[in-house]
Amino acid sequence: MSWIVLSLVCAFSLASADAATKAWLRDLSATELLVARFCIPGLLMTPLLAGLPPLGEIPLAFWGWIAVLVPLELAAMWLYMAAIRDHPLSLTLPYLAFTPVFVIAVAWIVLGEQVSARGALGILLVVAGAWLLNSTHTHARDWRGWVAPFAAIVHEPGSRMMLGVAAIYAVTATLGKGAMRYLPPETFGAFYFALLGLTVLVLIVLPRPRMLIKLARRPWAVLTVGGLLGLMVFTHFLAIQAVEVAYMIAVKRVSLLFGILYGALLFRERDMAARLPAGVIMVSGVVVLLT
């Protein structure tokens, strides 16, 4: 399966998990959502650990990558959950599109990866589309609407939170590919989320075990979100192994379009028609990456 197909499946799975979280788990705290979005996928992906070599045979350098990755991933997910739970998807998810721009610099510094001029154009089109997704923001409906994303950052805490998430994910996506020098992608994804789930279990669940009762009251919702995220993780690492990090993350950000559609269909968020041209620009960026 090509990296583009894997990336699109990854994008759709992520957007679906976000929408399901907002629809069915909205009353959970950001901390409780960490449990649902890390422990459950880690548990569901456990069978893939069959290919994991003995831990003692894994080079020490691998654990250095992991030591940096885990706290960053947990911090990003906490911010992510708080943003999509408490703020409109249309004013939070678009800022994730800035991740591939950050990745261009981070991947060049850490992995030595470079993007072509055409690839940079495709990435910038994706980001430009996300930028325009906020052009109808209520704080900037006049001729200065093109600077509306700045207004959203000033007036919308969710927008600022998600921009921070985008920066952190640029680092974790790059470091994750670096760590895959020591494990195959499917095994690494399962191990990584199992480790994240175990960390969340020790730090959050064990001190407050009653939290599990709240999650157990809605098993199908929790399992659905966990299953979608498990599929996202599996396809993410398979795709990112096959192509430059910035390209894969740019295509993965098509999840923003899926998220905007979910916002319109499920949550009746307004001004969706005005955002369609921005979606076209984002799709054109993906097409440029494929040519």
N, C-alpha and C positions, 0 to 999 in steps of 0.2 A: 504494500500500500504506500502511495507517495506521501511525502511530507505535507503537501498541501491538503490532502484529504484528511490526514491525521490531525492537522491543525484546525480544520473546520469542524471536525467532530469534537475536538477539544473545546473549541469556542462555543458550540451549541450546548455541550454538557455543562460548561461553566455558567452560561446565561440561564439555563434551565434550573440549575442548583440555586442560583441567586433568586430567581423568581419564586421557586418553591420555598426558600427560606423566608422571603418576605411575606408570602401568602399564608404559610402554615406555622411558622415558628417566630412570628414577629414579636410575640410577647416575651420571648426568652431574652435574657441579658446577653451582652456581647461575650461574656465569659462562658455562659452556657452554650452559646453557639460555637465557641471554640471546641467544646467537647463533641458536639454533633458533627462538625466539619473536619475534625482531625481523627478522633478515636474511631468513628464508624468506618470511614474509608480505609484507615489503617487495618482494621479488623477484617474488612471484606477483601482486602488485597493480600492477606496472609498466605494463601496458597502459592503466590508467586515467589515467596521466599525459599521455595524448594531449591532454587538454583543458587542460593547464597553460599559462598565459600565459608569455611570456618573463620570466625572473626579475627582469630590470631594471625591468619594469613593475609589479612588486608593491610596494605602498607600504612604506616603512621601518617603519611601525608593526607590520606583520605579523611582521617579523623580531624585533621586541621580544618579542612573544608567544612566538615559537618559541624564543628564547634562554632563556626561563624554563621552557618546557614540557619540552624535551629532557632536561636533567639530572634533573628531577623524575621524568619517566617512566622513565628508566633506573634510578634509585634504587628506585622503587616496584616495578618488575618484578624486580629482584634480590632484594628482600625477599620478594616474592610467591613466587618460585621456591624460595627456601630454605625458606619456611614449608610449602608443599604437598609438597615433596620429603621433608622430614624429620619432619613431624608429621601426625597424623590429619586428614583433610579435615573431619571433623565438629567438630574443635576449632580449626580455622583459618578455613575459608571463612565461617562465620557472622558473623564480625566485619566482613566486607566490607559487611554490611547497614547499618553505621553511616555509610557514605559519604553517602547522601542527606540525613541529618541535618546533617552537616557542610556539604553543598552548599547547604542552605537559607540559611545565613549567608554562605557564600562567594559564591554567585551574586547575592545581594542587594547585597553590597558591590561586587562587580566589574561585574556586568551590570545591576543594578537590578531583577532578577527577584524577584517575590513569589509566594508560594503562597497559595491560598485556605485557609479553615479546614477544608473537606472534604479538600483535598489534603494538608494537614498531618496530618490524622487518618489518611489512607491510608498516608502515609510512616511515621508512628509505629507503625501496626499491623505493617507490614513489619519494622521494627526490633524491635518487641516479640516477633514470632515468632522472629527470629534470636536474640534474647536467651534465649528459652526453649529453644532448641535445645540449650543447654548445661545444662539444669536437672537432667540425670542424671549430671553430672560426678562422678567417684569421690571427689572431695574434699568434696562437699556433698550427701550422700544423705539427710540428715535433714530436719526441718521447715524448716530454713533453705535449702532447695534453690533458692528463688527468687533467692538471691544467688550462685548457682553461677557465673555468668559472671565475677563478681569473683574467685572462687577460681581459675577457669581462667586469668585474666590473671596472677594471682600465681604459679601453679604451672606454666603452660604457656608456654614461650618462643614457640611458634608463634602462640599467641593474641595476644601482645603485638606480635609482628611484623606480623600481619595487621591489627591495629588501626591501626598506623602506616601501613600501605598504604592503608587506608580514608581516612585523613586526607589523604594525598598525592593520592589519586585524586579527592577532592572538589575540590582545587585544579586538577588537570590537566583534569578534565571541564569545569570552568567556563572555564578559559583556552582550551581547545580550541574551545568555542563562540564565544568572543571572536575567535579567529583566523579563524573561518569567515566573518567579515564581508568578507574579502578573496578567498576562494576558495569555489566550490561544495562541498558536503559530500563528494561522492564523490571529487572531485579532491583535496580537502584530506586525506582519510583516506589515499589512496595516497601523496601527497607526504610526509605526516607520517611514515608508517611506512618509506618509502624513506629519509628522512633519518635516522630512528632506526637503521635497518639499516646505513646507511653509517657512522654514528657508531660503532656496535658493531664494524663491520668494521675501521675504522681503529684504534680504541683497544684492541680485544681480539684480533681474528683476525690482523692483520698482524704483531704482535709474536710471536704463537704460532701459526703457520700449521698446525702438526701437529694442532691442535684440529679442523680440518676432516676429517682422516682418521677421527677417532673418530665424528664425525657421519655421515660417508659410509658407515660400516659398517651403518647402519640407515636407509637412504634412505626407506623407506615410512613408518616411524614419524615421522621428521622432517618429511616432506612432509605427512603427515596432520595433525600438530599445526599446521604452518604454514598449511595450507589452512583449517582451522577458525578459526584466529585471523584470517586474511584476511577470512573471512565475517563474523566478529565486528566487525572494524574498519569494514567497509563498511556494515553495518546500524547500527552505533553512531552514526556521524556523520549518516546519513540521518535517524535517529529524533530525535537531539538537536537537529537544526535545526528540527524541527516542533513542539516542545513545550518547556516549562520544563525546565531541566537536572535539577532535583530529582525531577520526575515520571519522566523517562526513566530516571534512575539507579535509582530505587526499583523500577521494573518489571524493569530489567536484573538486579537482585539476586535475582530468582527463580532465577537460576543457582545460588544456594545450595541450593535444593530439589533441583535436578537433581544438584548435587554430592553432597548427602547420599545420594540414591538410588544414585548411582554408588559411593559409599563402601560401601553395604550390599551391592550386587550384585556388585561387582568385587573389593572389598578386605575383605569380611567384617567390616566395622566394626560394633561391637555397639551396643545400646540404640537402634536405629533406630525401633522401634515406639513407644517412649516419646517420640520427637521428632515424631511425626505430628501431634499437636494443634498444635504450634508451626508446622508447615507450613500447617495450615489457617488459622491466624491471618495468616500472611504472604500467603496467597492472598486472604484477605478484604481485606487492605489494598490489593492490586492491584484488586480489584473496586470498592472505594470510589473509587479513582483514576479508574475508567472511568465512574462514574455521575455 
